[in-house]
Amino acid sequence: MGGAGGRALRLFPFAFGKRPGGTLSAAGAPCPAGGGRWGRERGRTYARRWDCSGGDGSGAGARPRRRSADSGAAGAGGGGGGGGEAAEKEEEAESRSCPASMGRPAPRPLLLALLSLELDCARTSQLLHHGKGPTWVSALCQGRVVRVPAGSLVRVVGTELVIPCNVSDYDGPSEQNFDWSFSSLGSSFVELASTWEVGFPAQLYRERLQKGEILLRRTANDAVELLIKNVQPSDQGHYKCSTPSTDATVQGNYEDTVQVKVLADALHVSASPLSSLGLGLHLGEPFELRCTAATASPLHTHLALLWELRRSASRHSVLALTHKGRLRPGPGYEQRSHSGDVRLDTVGSDGYRLAVSRALAADQGTYRCIVSEWIEEQGSWQEIQEKAVDVATVVIQPTVLRATLCRNVSVAEGKELDLTCNITTDRADDVQPEVTWYFSRTPDSTAPGPHVLARLDRDSLMHSSPHVALSHVDARSYHLLVRDVSKENSGYYFCHVALWTPGHNRSWHKVAEATSAPATVDVTWLEPDYQVYLNASKVPEFSDDLTELECQVVDMKSMGASVRVTVSWYYRMNRRSDDMVTSEFLAVMDRDWTLKYSERSKQRAQDGDFIFSKERMDTFSFRIQRTTEEDRGSYYCVVSAWTKQRNDSWVKSKDVFSKPVHIFWASEDSVLVVKARQPKPFFAAGNTFEMTCKVSSKNIKSPRYSVLITAEKPVGDLSSPNETKYIISLDQDSVVRLENWTDASRVDGVVLEKVQEDEFRYRMYQTQVSDAGLYRCMVTAWSPVRGSLWREAATSLSNPIEIDFQTSGPVFNASVYSDTPSVIRGDLIKLFCIVTVEGAALDPDDMAFDVSWFVVHSFGLDKAPVLLSSLDRKGIVNTAQRDWKSDLSLERMSVLEFLLQVHGSEDQDFGNYYCSVTPWVKSPTGSWQKEAEIYSKPIFVTVKMDVLNAFKYPLLIGVGLSTVIGLLSCLIGYCSSHWCCKKEVQETRRERRRLMSMEMD
């Protein structure tokens, strides 16, 4: 149990130590009598521990495993210790409280288990320190923990070695002391340094300690660092950190060891001979710096490189390559590194190049190449060496730039102002100038509020207004042209020039800028003089055509910017020569460019039919999107000149009228004629029906036609009287759509196509007998309106083409029969639909029928029929959904007989029932022909109510409830009469007194 690595389990109230006599005593608890002592060494107290020797005081006390004691340590003697009088008194005081039961013998198996667990705690503490060992042991083995870095440390000769050591989970004062010792092989350790004992180090290390090559630095009350400067190969070995105990019991580990490996200096760093020590550059010019770094270390190491810029007393990290091969830009260089302006490249196996595509003013300074060497130990990386070399000093020279203008300029109002900006610079590379013209009321260019007139950016793109233009004769001369100058243009003009150089990844950097001295411009005013012309750029030829009028102002150069022109539009109706002509106002574009409409044009302008606009400075336009006959007449415009006064008000100074333009066309009615013909007039069922429609039109502009094919039943057919059926259509954009063609078996049986621009052809394949009727072409002419829109101009219907089948085939009839036309609710209703054939006899395999059952829920036929169920010629049954509980079934009994059954009939099943039959006959060619649909006469079915069954349950329920209520009433009456209404009869009490005998008297 003794020694620095000993453990005492806190799971038990005390730990057992072996007595010399073979008995056990409680370690750490007061002994009943004598034998207790302090363990001391080198004049300092370690863990307090009692040696219970059975009362005779002859047992040797256990003590921590340390080196031999000095004069202040207590030896092992009988009954006492040489630790001083104060210690003996304290020892005697504590011995009084030691119970006599603490010295009882313990069973040997328990002793062995505890001793083995105690030894395991010492070993497990080291495992837990390195991240190993079971966690349950850590819960049991608690105490002092001394830690140094896990694994081994690798350093290079000449570098600095720092080994931290800390202690935790200890008792006693907060500030702990540390001892360091060294062993080259890890077996025998030599004292190296101590935090509280001057004579602790061995003679070998005292000189290095005095010179400061070996230092102990306290970083906290419970942590120190061992610092060895200028590490030598002899410093390779094992370093042990130990702490003197201040705990009440010896528990935990009091020392920890770390191995240090010392490598020879194999890192070589140098500046590349291609890099000059001094570089003079202009802004925007590229430059490159190189350095070489290589290592011959016997271990697997990685190199990390950092380019550092030193400017005055500050240092800036430019770009780094970490030991894991990752590029890391320094603060402020993230954007330049991301854009590729600053790059770090490898050259060969040992070369590293810093490339800057465009130099900035901040790039000036001394560049240093810093290389560090890293090694991986225990899954983490350690820096073992660092070297640096100065590569070059970069000096950024300023760019010379000047901009000049002429000083005084005078120009008449309405004329053009032309200014030239001349640039002088010492740059001859690929710089791009950016020229900006400013206007100000004051000669100070730095005053707030200068107005930007125009700008020519570095991409030679101009940014200006319609009155301002930019141009340049050569790369050093730029012109500003201001058209139609006015008094507002009087002032001071400046030319600002900035030089840009292109960078990496389409980036730009500004290298220089300069502003010229102001040019004074004075503008003189002239009277307005102009002419007005009106012409029709688009004249309508038909109704709904586009009309466009342009009112152009000519000779406006004499007008300055203080003169503004507006336009008014007028309409004049054409009348006979002896009638008075009146003009009607349409709209006016006022001096502030706002439109005002008359009552006649306001609504049409809101609908987008009238459009008034200003196309250019000297051109106003009026458009009528859909010209009507009421718009025919004469139009003219009036251009007014407005002059701006000094108080910023506008005064009309001149009106100029244009000559009128006449809009007229001859109006005629639209004519549309459609003729239909049949190329093959005679055909039989199953053949193809073809009909062509020829269209002709007049007085319709650029017509396009849409065609609709209609069909009507022939005269005498009463199945669908006066019904027109739409079959297929083709619109003006040649899009075909099926209308009411519902024959699913012949979806592709009808075709409508455009043969020519005015001719259409309709075909119907495999015609049926049911297709008989009158067929027509309904054609609609469309005229283009507003580009992609169309207007319906006229509609016409062709002559009819009749399909008539002259056949001598069989005649089919249908009838309905029922054995149960009147049933009771819940009974089965049976209805038979019987088909009879008259005329030519047919093979049963050559005919089939589509049968549908209908019902009209009324006594008459005044309601709409409801479809119940249908059976097609292929035997597929479809039954409609109903809201009551009765079920339907439809089956074919024979070729000509079909049965409809209503199961569980309800009151709602009454009504007139009839069936419709569509015969299908196989033609000699093998195709099936659909005959005309036939209908049977209705049969009325009534559903009666079963009175006995209807009232059976209500009667039984009523009789039962009456009986129960009567019996309950009798019971209540009896109880009431027996208890509640009973009368109590009070009898007269008679006193019974016995006569007293006379003798008693």
Disulfide bonds with the S-S distance in Angstrom:
Cys31-Cys52 1.42
Cys121-Cys141 2.02
Cys165-Cys241 2.10
Cys291-Cys369 2.17
Cys421-Cys495 2.06
Cys551-Cys637 2.09
Cys693-Cys777 1.71
Cys833-Cys915 2.14
